[in-house]
Amino acid sequence: MNSALTVLIFFPLCISFVQQDKNNDNELTKKELHDGMSKLLGIDVLSENKLFENFFNFVDEDHSGSLDKQEFARFVKTKPTRQVI
């Protein structure tokens, strides 16, 4: 992917991270991410088949219970190598 395209895709996602980080601790809790994704999708499709739990556990690489900016960025910029649902 060229750098201009990366910026066009990645920048809005970084803004989204900041908007969803309600307590401004530079991490997204499960609740913050779930609330943001529910707003984005408009309905709670995340509850089906543990979709959100599987997604969050996959992205939370250090299993801290929250996503820092680096984990979020790696997920956004990396092509998945395995299916998580």
C-alpha positions as CSV (number, residue, x, y, z in Angstrom):
1,M,0.0,0.0,0.0
2,N,1.5,3.4,-0.9
3,S,2.0,6.0,1.8
4,A,-0.7,8.4,0.7
5,L,-3.3,5.6,0.8
6,T,-2.0,4.5,4.2
7,V,-2.5,8.1,5.5
8,L,-6.0,8.3,4.1
9,I,-7.0,5.1,5.7
10,F,-5.0,5.2,9.0
11,F,-5.6,8.9,9.9
12,P,-9.4,8.5,10.4
13,L,-8.9,5.4,12.4
14,C,-6.5,7.3,14.7
15,I,-9.1,10.0,15.1
16,S,-11.6,7.3,16.0
17,F,-9.2,5.9,18.6
18,V,-9.0,9.3,20.3
19,Q,-12.8,9.8,20.1
20,Q,-13.5,6.4,21.7
21,D,-10.9,6.9,24.5
22,K,-13.4,8.5,26.9
23,N,-11.1,8.8,29.9
24,N,-8.1,10.0,27.8
25,D,-5.7,7.4,29.1
26,N,-4.4,6.5,25.6
27,E,-6.0,3.0,25.8
28,L,-9.3,1.6,24.8
29,T,-11.1,-0.5,27.3
30,K,-13.4,-3.3,26.2
31,K,-16.4,-1.1,27.0
32,E,-15.0,2.0,25.1
33,L,-14.3,-0.1,22.0
34,H,-17.6,-2.0,22.2
35,D,-19.5,1.3,22.6
36,G,-17.7,2.8,19.6
37,M,-18.1,-0.2,17.4
38,S,-21.8,-0.4,18.3
39,K,-22.3,3.2,17.3
40,L,-20.4,2.7,14.1
41,L,-22.4,-0.4,13.1
42,G,-25.7,1.0,14.4
43,I,-26.8,-2.3,16.0
44,D,-25.2,-4.8,18.4
45,V,-24.2,-7.4,15.9
46,L,-21.1,-7.9,18.0
47,S,-22.8,-10.2,20.5
48,E,-23.4,-12.9,17.9
49,N,-21.1,-15.9,18.3
50,K,-18.9,-14.0,20.7
51,L,-17.7,-11.9,17.8
52,F,-16.6,-9.0,19.9
53,E,-14.9,-11.1,22.6
54,N,-13.0,-13.0,19.9
55,F,-12.0,-9.8,18.1
56,F,-10.9,-8.0,21.3
57,N,-8.9,-11.0,22.5
58,F,-7.2,-11.2,19.1
59,V,-6.2,-7.5,19.0
60,D,-5.3,-7.3,22.7
61,E,-1.9,-8.8,22.2
62,D,-0.6,-8.4,25.7
63,H,-4.0,-9.5,27.2
64,S,-4.1,-6.5,29.5
65,G,-7.8,-6.0,29.0
66,S,-7.4,-2.8,27.0
67,L,-5.9,-1.7,23.7
68,D,-3.1,0.7,23.6
69,K,-2.4,2.8,20.5
70,Q,0.4,0.4,19.3
71,E,-1.9,-2.6,19.4
72,F,-4.6,-0.7,17.7
73,A,-2.2,0.5,15.0
74,R,-0.8,-3.0,14.4
75,F,-4.3,-4.4,14.0
76,V,-5.3,-1.7,11.5
77,K,-2.1,-1.9,9.5
78,T,-1.6,-5.7,9.4
79,K,-3.3,-8.1,7.1
80,P,-4.8,-10.9,9.2
81,T,-3.1,-14.3,8.9
82,R,-5.8,-16.3,10.6
83,Q,-9.6,-16.2,11.1
84,V,-10.7,-15.2,14.6
85,I,-14.4,-16.1,14.5
